[in-house]
Amino acid sequence: MFRSSSCHTIDDKGRLIIPARFRKVLKAEDDYGIVVSCKDGCIFAFTFTEWKAIEDRLKTAKTSAMQKFKRFFLGNACPLTCDKQDRVLIPQNLRTYAGINKEVVLVGVLDRFEIWAKEKWEQEQKAMEQELEREEVREEIASIGL
Protein backbone atom coordinates (compact mmCIF):
# COMPACT_ATOMS: atom_id res chain seq x y z
CA MET A 1 0.00 0.00 0.00
CA PHE A 2 1.06 3.57 -0.65
CA ARG A 3 1.01 5.97 2.30
CA SER A 4 2.67 9.19 3.40
CA SER A 5 3.73 12.18 1.31
CA SER A 6 6.98 13.80 0.33
CA CYS A 7 8.32 16.64 -1.79
CA HIS A 8 10.39 15.91 -4.89
CA THR A 9 11.52 17.55 -8.09
CA ILE A 10 11.07 16.57 -11.70
CA ASP A 11 14.16 17.08 -13.82
CA ASP A 12 14.24 19.10 -17.04
CA LYS A 13 13.46 15.99 -19.09
CA GLY A 14 10.35 15.21 -17.03
CA ARG A 15 11.82 12.36 -14.99
CA LEU A 16 10.76 11.66 -11.42
CA ILE A 17 12.63 9.50 -8.93
CA ILE A 18 10.30 7.06 -7.17
CA PRO A 19 10.79 7.29 -3.37
CA ALA A 20 12.20 4.18 -1.66
CA ARG A 21 9.02 3.43 0.30
CA PHE A 22 7.01 3.43 -2.95
CA ARG A 23 9.68 1.39 -4.77
CA LYS A 24 9.14 -1.43 -2.26
CA VAL A 25 5.52 -1.67 -3.32
CA LEU A 26 6.36 -1.48 -7.02
CA LYS A 27 9.17 -4.05 -6.86
CA ALA A 28 6.76 -6.57 -5.32
CA GLU A 29 5.03 -6.63 -8.72
CA ASP A 30 6.07 -8.73 -11.73
CA ASP A 31 6.92 -5.57 -13.70
CA TYR A 32 8.71 -2.62 -12.11
CA GLY A 33 6.74 0.44 -13.11
CA ILE A 34 3.46 2.28 -12.92
CA VAL A 35 0.47 3.24 -15.01
CA VAL A 36 -0.35 6.94 -14.81
CA SER A 37 -3.39 8.96 -15.79
CA CYS A 38 -4.94 12.26 -14.78
CA LYS A 39 -7.86 13.07 -12.53
CA ASP A 40 -8.78 15.73 -9.95
CA GLY A 41 -6.01 18.10 -11.07
CA CYS A 42 -3.16 15.70 -10.43
CA ILE A 43 -1.57 12.54 -11.82
CA PHE A 44 -2.75 9.19 -10.46
CA ALA A 45 -0.12 6.40 -10.39
CA PHE A 46 -1.07 2.73 -10.03
CA THR A 47 0.78 -0.56 -9.95
CA PHE A 48 0.21 -2.67 -13.06
CA THR A 49 -1.89 -5.11 -11.01
CA GLU A 50 -4.12 -2.35 -9.63
CA TRP A 51 -4.46 -0.84 -13.10
CA LYS A 52 -5.68 -4.17 -14.48
CA ALA A 53 -8.35 -4.28 -11.72
CA ILE A 54 -9.44 -0.74 -12.63
CA GLU A 55 -9.75 -1.66 -16.30
CA ASP A 56 -11.84 -4.71 -15.35
CA ARG A 57 -14.21 -2.52 -13.31
CA LEU A 58 -14.42 0.08 -16.08
CA LYS A 59 -15.44 -2.56 -18.63
CA THR A 60 -18.76 -2.91 -16.84
CA ALA A 61 -19.49 0.84 -16.74
CA LYS A 62 -21.98 1.66 -19.48
CA THR A 63 -23.62 5.02 -18.70
CA SER A 64 -23.00 8.04 -20.90
CA ALA A 65 -21.09 9.81 -18.12
CA MET A 66 -18.89 6.75 -17.57
CA GLN A 67 -18.22 6.46 -21.30
CA LYS A 68 -16.91 10.02 -21.26
CA PHE A 69 -14.90 9.35 -18.11
CA LYS A 70 -13.36 6.22 -19.67
CA ARG A 71 -12.44 8.20 -22.78
CA PHE A 72 -10.69 10.81 -20.62
CA PHE A 73 -9.09 8.56 -17.99
CA LEU A 74 -8.06 5.67 -20.24
CA GLY A 75 -7.21 7.96 -23.14
CA ASN A 76 -4.63 9.74 -20.97
CA ALA A 77 -3.26 6.56 -19.40
CA CYS A 78 0.36 5.64 -19.96
CA PRO A 79 2.37 2.66 -18.68
CA LEU A 80 5.81 3.74 -17.42
CA THR A 81 8.75 1.48 -16.67
CA CYS A 82 11.25 2.50 -14.01
CA ASP A 83 14.82 2.92 -15.22
CA LYS A 84 18.00 1.77 -13.41
CA GLN A 85 18.00 4.99 -11.36
CA ASP A 86 14.41 4.28 -10.21
CA ARG A 87 12.99 7.10 -12.33
CA VAL A 88 9.95 7.34 -14.58
CA LEU A 89 9.44 9.79 -17.41
CA ILE A 90 6.15 11.59 -16.84
CA PRO A 91 4.55 12.42 -20.21
CA GLN A 92 4.33 16.12 -21.06
CA ASN A 93 0.55 16.08 -21.55
CA LEU A 94 0.06 14.81 -17.99
CA ARG A 95 2.53 17.32 -16.54
CA THR A 96 0.64 20.09 -18.34
CA TYR A 97 -2.73 18.85 -17.08
CA ALA A 98 -1.45 18.77 -13.48
CA GLY A 99 0.39 22.10 -13.76
CA ILE A 100 3.69 20.44 -12.94
CA ASN A 101 6.90 22.27 -13.72
CA LYS A 102 9.56 21.35 -11.18
CA GLU A 103 8.44 20.84 -7.58
CA VAL A 104 5.97 18.05 -6.85
CA VAL A 105 4.44 16.30 -3.87
CA LEU A 106 3.89 12.55 -3.99
CA VAL A 107 0.94 11.49 -1.86
CA GLY A 108 0.26 7.86 -0.98
CA VAL A 109 -3.45 7.00 -1.11
CA LEU A 110 -3.35 3.26 -0.32
CA ASP A 111 -4.06 1.69 -3.75
CA ARG A 112 -2.25 4.44 -5.67
CA PHE A 113 -0.09 7.48 -5.22
CA GLU A 114 -0.79 10.91 -6.60
CA ILE A 115 1.67 13.36 -8.12
CA TRP A 116 0.73 16.98 -7.43
CA ALA A 117 2.28 20.29 -8.42
CA LYS A 118 3.50 21.61 -5.07
CA GLU A 119 1.40 24.79 -5.28
CA LYS A 120 -1.76 22.84 -6.14
CA TRP A 121 -1.12 20.40 -3.28
CA GLU A 122 -0.85 23.29 -0.83
CA GLN A 123 -4.21 24.61 -2.09
CA GLU A 124 -5.71 21.12 -1.81
CA GLN A 125 -4.49 20.84 1.79
CA LYS A 126 -6.11 24.17 2.73
CA ALA A 127 -9.38 23.17 1.08
CA MET A 128 -9.34 19.83 2.92
CA GLU A 129 -8.75 21.53 6.26
CA GLN A 130 -11.89 23.57 5.64
CA GLU A 131 -13.82 20.50 4.51
CA LEU A 132 -12.88 18.69 7.74
CA GLU A 133 -14.73 21.37 9.72
CA ARG A 134 -18.07 20.40 8.17
CA GLU A 135 -20.20 18.36 10.58
CA GLU A 136 -21.27 15.73 8.01
CA VAL A 137 -17.66 15.11 7.03
CA ARG A 138 -16.64 14.79 10.69
CA GLU A 139 -19.48 12.32 11.25
CA GLU A 140 -18.52 10.22 8.24
CA ILE A 141 -14.91 10.04 9.43
CA ALA A 142 -16.07 9.19 12.96
CA SER A 143 -18.21 6.38 11.53
CA ILE A 144 -15.04 4.47 10.64
CA GLY A 145 -13.57 5.02 14.07
CA LEU A 146 -11.28 7.97 13.41
ABEGO torsion letter per residue (X at the ends): XBBEBBBBBBBAAGBBBBBAAAAAAAAABABBEBBBBBBGGBBBBBBAAAAAAAAAAAAABABAAAAAAAAAAAAABBBBBBBAAGBBBBBAAAAAAAGBAABBBBBBAGABBBBBBAAAAAAAAAAAAAAAABAAAAAAAAAAGX
